[in-house]
């Protein structure tokens, strides 16, 4: 990585934020939104409002982490409730689910911005996101929500470097997504399913695994851990049995372990030899 180029991008990010005068940052606790929040507060002080959306699609562990990090940096975190899970377009869980989620979020933030007299909204998109299908970006464009990290040309790797430099606890945190992403596409989302997935993932993480996904399809669980963590899991029969028993006690009818480990986009690849079973 060229540190001189990264410094130029960092300065551009600071300039972009300073020129906003006031901004609401859509914060989740992930490394992208955390870096954006950090620099927004650095450049604009209390004119940068750091806001997190609380809904059934946000994991309890993620919310607690986001709160703790915000408290560490005295960001005066604001919490709003969003109701995307009450919208039929969101619940049907097609490829545009993220669009309806982000639309709901940005609608709520627009109302808050008007109440607070804040000029801009911003979220943590980066340049790597431009290479993927992200319906949420469409919602951002429609509502003129800024993406300063993207405008500054920052990649995920560079953002992690800046996060580490700033001593943000999220600097090496695994990439996360909302709990709804665990539900197989076209399977209806319900708050009960999201709570079930949340409790299952929290348990697997408590066993020492870092990257965790518990996919849900027809009330069956497909457990993913990081690719490097798979050997330790599948070689321990007692550990696998413990996971199976606990997840079934939560309400899953069947539990399988994905032998290939976590990969982005796995939600729809729940069969065809991908899972390991005893």
Beta strands, then each sheet from edge to edge (+ up, - down):
strand 1: 23-27
strand 2: 48-54
strand 3: 78-81
strand 4: 120-122
strand 5: 212-217
strand 6: 220-225
strand 7: 254-258
strand 8: 275-276
sheet 1: 3+ 2+ 1+ 4+
sheet 2: 5+ 6- 7- 8+
end
